[in-house]
Amino acid sequence: MIDEKFDAIVVGAGPAGNACALTMAQRGMKVLQLERGEYPGSKNVQGAILYADALDKLIPDFREDAPLERHVIEQRLWMMDDRSTSSMQYRSEDFNEEKPNRYTIIRAPFDKWFSRRVQAAGAIVICETTVTELVQEVDGRVIGVRTDRLGGFIRADVVVLAEGVNGLLGERAGLRSVPKPSTVALAVKEMHFIPRETIESRFNLEGDEGVVIEAAGTITKGMTGTAFIYTNKESLSVGIGCLVSDFAETKETPYGLLERFKQHPSVKPLLTGSEVKEYAAHMIPEGGYNAIPQLFGHGWVVVGDAGQFVNAVHREGSNLAMTTGRIAGEAVFQVKSRREAPTAENLSRYKQMLDATFVMKDMKKYKDLPGALHNKHYFTTYPHLLSQAMQTWFRVDGVDKKAKENEIVKSFVKTRSFTGLLSDAWTMARAWR
Ligand SMILES: Cc1cc2nc3c(=O)[nH]c(=O)nc-3n(C[C@H](O)[C@H](O)[C@H](O)COP(=O)(O)OP(=O)(O)OC[C@H]3O[C@@H](n4cnc5c(N)ncnc54)[C@H](O)[C@@H]3O)c2cc1C
């Protein structure tokens, strides 16, 4: 039983919770962080690309001792049909910079390291402890939490919900609704271990350089989703994810899709000889701006995946988690330092501050995209058409180039119709603006 009162209790030790706990502890607040996993990161799944900018704002010297895998110098975007891959690739020597902008990481060691920094800043972190309930007054004010282990209830001025996408606490307390199956993806991921030199020769890398591949197309069998391959030092992270509502409708399984992806002629040679040592599944919130719940109330704020903060188009989540966590921590600190009560009105500062950041601006920009992307033609018809067009274009077969151009245009109009093409282009352009 802990009978002291805290300035803040943070539920969850993922990137959002760690960023928030660190920010508040660094400012001298009395912070308790509770994590249900055996250790921070033990329950967490991510690709994972770390976007350095968000972490730089919290721990500027993180490159000195954080468990980073490779810095990303090359990004490949693949559009696949069953036999072919059309690729857009960007590689630059500029990414071999003193402070690289993106790294691959493995979440378990990374979260552990992050948590050590949180503890060093003065927060108390207790693992293997599930918060079972938010304690509320009759008027709805949140005044603390109850756990499965520590007995009684623990008081705090503010509770930070950093419990991830699947967090039940906020839902049970009626602070947010259960995410709809059409707004959450289910992703599976495997770790393929391969010797370092093999990764470097297969991906044309030197030292700690890394490549990340994002893939879409018929690999998801018409469902809205993507796959990925990320290079770590001595392993590859390979995964795929689609909307839960699509899985329910098609009866496809995530594992079945992943097996199929691994057998694709563009993927199989990259994985040859690898040893699979880990398999994990996790949800990703993909409802975008329109799915963001109420973010603050009397005595509580929501950060990270629990607030649906994922930019699915750019595959960004952990940086949004860290940024929302940091901003929430700053807002809570401001309320405390001004000796204000943690009312909904005072904590609304968090939302105001967040509105001015890239997080809300990006979420808003892509607000119509989740709906627009729910179109099976993007994942079946267009990958086929693109592949056919590429073949027509690249084969040298005595057909003149003008005839080839006409054939490509005709194939698009014949397959999708002129109005279909216009409608898809219009919907996408509007959603992208
Ligand atoms: C397969 C996959 C690939 C991804 N790839 C990327 C990527 O490459 N780059 C990127 O930026 N993002 C990526 N993401 C998204 C990213 O992982 C999330 O956006 C990020 O982890 C969100 O952080 P969070 O702290 O909000 O939640 P989480 O990381 O989910 O952490 C929540 C924590 O709360 C704990 N918890 C939950 N409930 C309780 C409770 N009641 N009591 C105590 N503890 C509790 C959990 O155990 C967990 O540790 C990926 C996600 C998946 C699934």
The ligand as an SDF file (V2000), in Angstrom:
LIG
                    3D

 53 58  0  0  0  0  0  0  0  0999 V2000
    3.9040   -3.6910  -35.6390 C   0  0  0  0  0  0  0  0  0  0  0  0
    4.0380   -2.2340  -35.2850 C   0  0  0  0  0  0  0  0  0  0  0  0
    4.9990   -1.4730  -35.9290 C   0  0  0  0  0  0  0  0  0  0  0  0
    5.1530   -0.1180  -35.5930 C   0  0  0  0  0  0  0  0  0  0  0  0
    6.1550    0.5920  -36.1710 N   0  0  0  0  0  0  0  0  0  0  0  0
    6.3870    1.8500  -35.7930 C   0  0  0  0  0  0  0  0  0  0  0  0
    7.5350    2.5450  -36.2690 C   0  0  0  0  0  0  0  0  0  0  0  0
    8.3270    1.9890  -37.0200 O   0  0  0  0  0  0  0  0  0  0  0  0
    7.7350    3.8210  -35.8480 N   0  0  0  0  0  0  0  0  0  0  0  0
    6.8810    4.4430  -34.9840 C   0  0  0  0  0  0  0  0  0  0  0  0
    7.1200    5.6020  -34.6240 O   0  0  0  0  0  0  0  0  0  0  0  0
    5.7800    3.8100  -34.5020 N   0  0  0  0  0  0  0  0  0  0  0  0
    5.5290    2.5300  -34.8780 C   0  0  0  0  0  0  0  0  0  0  0  0
    4.4690    1.8560  -34.3510 N   0  0  0  0  0  0  0  0  0  0  0  0
    3.5680    2.5690  -33.4250 C   0  0  0  0  0  0  0  0  0  0  0  0
    4.1810    2.6960  -32.0390 C   0  0  0  0  0  0  0  0  0  0  0  0
    4.5820    1.4230  -31.5890 O   0  0  0  0  0  0  0  0  0  0  0  0
    3.1830    3.2950  -31.0650 C   0  0  0  0  0  0  0  0  0  0  0  0
    2.6330    4.4620  -31.6180 O   0  0  0  0  0  0  0  0  0  0  0  0
    3.8190    3.6100  -29.7330 C   0  0  0  0  0  0  0  0  0  0  0  0
    4.3290    2.4450  -29.1480 O   0  0  0  0  0  0  0  0  0  0  0  0
    2.7950    4.2520  -28.7870 C   0  0  0  0  0  0  0  0  0  0  0  0
    3.3800    4.4480  -27.5330 O   0  0  0  0  0  0  0  0  0  0  0  0
    2.4910    4.4900  -26.2180 P   0  0  0  0  0  0  0  0  0  0  0  0
    3.4380    4.7550  -25.1020 O   0  0  0  0  0  0  0  0  0  0  0  0
    1.3370    5.3750  -26.4100 O   0  0  0  0  0  0  0  0  0  0  0  0
    1.8690    3.0280  -26.0870 O   0  0  0  0  0  0  0  0  0  0  0  0
    2.5920    1.6390  -25.8540 P   0  0  0  0  0  0  0  0  0  0  0  0
    3.9270    1.6000  -26.4600 O   0  0  0  0  0  0  0  0  0  0  0  0
    1.5970    0.6040  -26.2780 O   0  0  0  0  0  0  0  0  0  0  0  0
    2.7880    1.5540  -24.2670 O   0  0  0  0  0  0  0  0  0  0  0  0
    1.6980    1.4190  -23.3870 C   0  0  0  0  0  0  0  0  0  0  0  0
    2.2030    0.8130  -22.1100 C   0  0  0  0  0  0  0  0  0  0  0  0
    1.1790    0.8400  -21.1330 O   0  0  0  0  0  0  0  0  0  0  0  0
    1.1820   -0.3910  -20.4240 C   0  0  0  0  0  0  0  0  0  0  0  0
   -0.1680   -0.5670  -19.8690 N   0  0  0  0  0  0  0  0  0  0  0  0
   -1.3320   -0.6930  -20.5400 C   0  0  0  0  0  0  0  0  0  0  0  0
   -2.3800   -0.7790  -19.6990 N   0  0  0  0  0  0  0  0  0  0  0  0
   -1.8450   -0.7140  -18.4480 C   0  0  0  0  0  0  0  0  0  0  0  0
   -2.4240   -0.7440  -17.1490 C   0  0  0  0  0  0  0  0  0  0  0  0
   -3.7460   -0.8350  -16.9710 N   0  0  0  0  0  0  0  0  0  0  0  0
   -1.6040   -0.6520  -16.0760 N   0  0  0  0  0  0  0  0  0  0  0  0
   -0.2500   -0.5320  -16.2360 C   0  0  0  0  0  0  0  0  0  0  0  0
    0.3580   -0.4940  -17.4580 N   0  0  0  0  0  0  0  0  0  0  0  0
   -0.4510   -0.5720  -18.5500 C   0  0  0  0  0  0  0  0  0  0  0  0
    1.5780   -1.4160  -21.4790 C   0  0  0  0  0  0  0  0  0  0  0  0
    2.0930   -2.6000  -20.9150 O   0  0  0  0  0  0  0  0  0  0  0  0
    2.6180   -0.6390  -22.2680 C   0  0  0  0  0  0  0  0  0  0  0  0
    3.9140   -0.8040  -21.7630 O   0  0  0  0  0  0  0  0  0  0  0  0
    4.2890    0.4950  -34.6420 C   0  0  0  0  0  0  0  0  0  0  0  0
    3.3050   -0.2740  -34.0080 C   0  0  0  0  0  0  0  0  0  0  0  0
    3.1930   -1.6350  -34.3070 C   0  0  0  0  0  0  0  0  0  0  0  0
    2.1660   -2.4490  -33.5880 C   0  0  0  0  0  0  0  0  0  0  0  0
  1  2  1  0
  2  3  1  0
  2 52  2  0
  3  4  2  0
  4  5  1  0
  4 50  1  0
  5  6  2  0
  6  7  1  0
  6 13  1  0
  7  8  2  0
  7  9  1  0
  9 10  1  0
 10 11  2  0
 10 12  1  0
 12 13  2  0
 13 14  1  0
 14 15  1  0
 14 50  1  0
 15 16  1  0
 16 17  1  0
 16 18  1  0
 18 19  1  0
 18 20  1  0
 20 21  1  0
 20 22  1  0
 22 23  1  0
 23 24  1  0
 24 25  2  0
 24 26  1  0
 24 27  1  0
 27 28  1  0
 28 29  2  0
 28 30  1  0
 28 31  1  0
 31 32  1  0
 32 33  1  0
 33 34  1  0
 33 48  1  0
 34 35  1  0
 35 36  1  0
 35 46  1  0
 36 37  1  0
 36 45  1  0
 37 38  2  0
 38 39  1  0
 39 40  1  0
 39 45  2  0
 40 41  1  0
 40 42  2  0
 42 43  1  0
 43 44  2  0
 44 45  1  0
 46 47  1  0
 46 48  1  0
 48 49  1  0
 50 51  2  0
 51 52  1  0
 52 53  1  0
M  END
$$$$
